[in-house]
C-alpha cells in the first residue's frame, strides 16, 4: 500500500523575525506621521490684555487693548479690541457725591470681564488716567478730587484684574501719549520716516505735540521717549481751560461783563454772534463762572438771556479775545506767553477736533473754504438748524458754530497754522480700528514694564526635525529591505522542502 506523505508548507509571514520587522516598520511610519503632524500644526497665539480708563472732563471711556505676549524691540504690539462709554458725565462731576464716581464704572467693567479670557484676568493691568476735568477739580477742591479718585480705586479693585492705579495725568503726558498713538497706528515708530504731530482737543484742555526743527527753549515743553529702539525728543504743551467747553465759558464771561456794564436790565441780555439767529436761551450766571478757569465777578443778576445773531466774522473776533498774544519772552510763542516753535510736518487732529469738524463737513477743505462754510452755517436761522438735525441734542447743536469757529481760531491764531499748511492737518477719529487719543499711547508705553511671555515652540528645531525625518526614513527603508530579503530566503527554503 502506497502511503501518501503530506507536506505542510509554513507561511513565511508567520516567522517571528519577519513579524518583528513588520511591526517596527509600521511603528516607525506611525511615529514619523505623528511627529510631522505635531511639528507642523499652527502654534496658538498668546495674547495679553490691558485696560485703560480715560476719565475726561465730560465723560469716561474704557478701552481694552490686546497684544502678542512676545514683544517687538521691547515694546508690545498693542491694538484696541473694545471700547465702552460710561453712562453719565465725567468723574469730576461727582465732586459732591464721590461714591457715584466708582459706581458709574460698573457696567463697562463687567463688559471688560466678558471680553477678556478668564485665565488672563489676574494678570491684566487696569489703569485709570484722569485728565483736565480732574485737574480743574484738584485746583478748586483737592479734598474732593482725592475722594473721587479713592472711590474709583475702591471700585476697580473689586474686579479680578491687576489694579495698577488711578491718577491725574499731566497735560504734557496727555499730549505726548496722543502723539505716540497717532504715530504708532500709522506705523511711523519702527521705520525711518517722518512722524506726525498730534493735536488734541477735549472739553477742558487742548494739547499740541510734535518734533520741532529748532531747539526747545522752555524745559517745561520738552519730553523724551524711547520706542522700537529709537529716541524721540518732543515739543509738547497742554493749555488747561482751553478745551472747547471751558473756552465757551471764557468767551461768554467776557460778553457778560460787557453786557452788564452797558445795561441794567434784568435778566441781562447777552447778544452772541457765535450762536444762530433766533437762538434764545436762559442761563444762570453761576453756570458760566462755576470753574476755576476764571474768577467770579460781582454781577447782581443771577439770570442771563443768551441771544444769538449768527455773525461769523464777529464771532471770530470775540474768540480771539480769549487768547493773549501781546507778549512773548521767547523767540516764538503760541499764546499766553507759551513758547512754541514753528509747526512742522503733518499733523493728526483728534477728539473734539474731529467730532466738530466732521459734523460741520470741514475735514478736507482749504482754510479759505472752511471759513466760507462756517460763515454760511453760523448765519443759518436756529429754527432751520433744529429742523435739519432733529436727532442731535439741542445743547450740542447750538454750540457747533462756536466750536467750529473756536477750532479754526485756535489752529490759525493760537498754534499758528496758515493757509499754506492747513491741509497738512488730518482730522482723525480712528486709525486701523483704534481710537486716536492718548490712551493707546499710554498703554503702549506701559507695556515696556510688563514682562514678556515665552512663546509656544515647535516640538523640535527645524534643523533637528529635518535630520530626524531623514534618519528615520533611512532606518525604515533599511528595515524594509531586511524584511524583503528575509521573506525571499524563507520562501525559497519552504519550496525546497516540498516533495
Buried (B, 14 or more C-beta within 10 A) or exposed (E): EEEEEEEEEEEBEEBEEBEEBBEBBEEBEEEBEEBBEEBEEEEEEEBBBBBBBBBBBBBBBBBBBBBBBBBEEEBBBBBBBBBBEBEBBBBBBBBEEBBBBBBBBEEBBEBBEEBBEEEBBEBBBBBBBBBBBBBBBBBBBEEBBEBBBBBBBBBBEEBEBBBBEBBBBBBBBBBBBBBBBBBBBBEBBBEEEEBBBBBBBBBBBBBBBBBBEEEBBBEEBBBEBEBBEEEBEBBBBBBBBBBBBBBBBBBBBBBBEEBBEEEEEEBBBBBBBBBBBBBEBEBEBEEBBEBBBBEEEEBEBEEBBBBBBBBBEBBBEBBBEBBEBEEBEBEEBBBBEBBBBEBBBBBBBBBBBBBBBEBBEBBEBEBEEBBEBBBEBBBBBBEEBBEEBEEBEEEEBBBBBBBBBBBBBBBBBBBBBEEEBBEBBBBBBEBEEBBBBBBBBBBBBBBEEBEBBEEEEEBBEEEEBEEBBEEBEEBBEEBBEBBEEBBEEBEEEBEEEEE
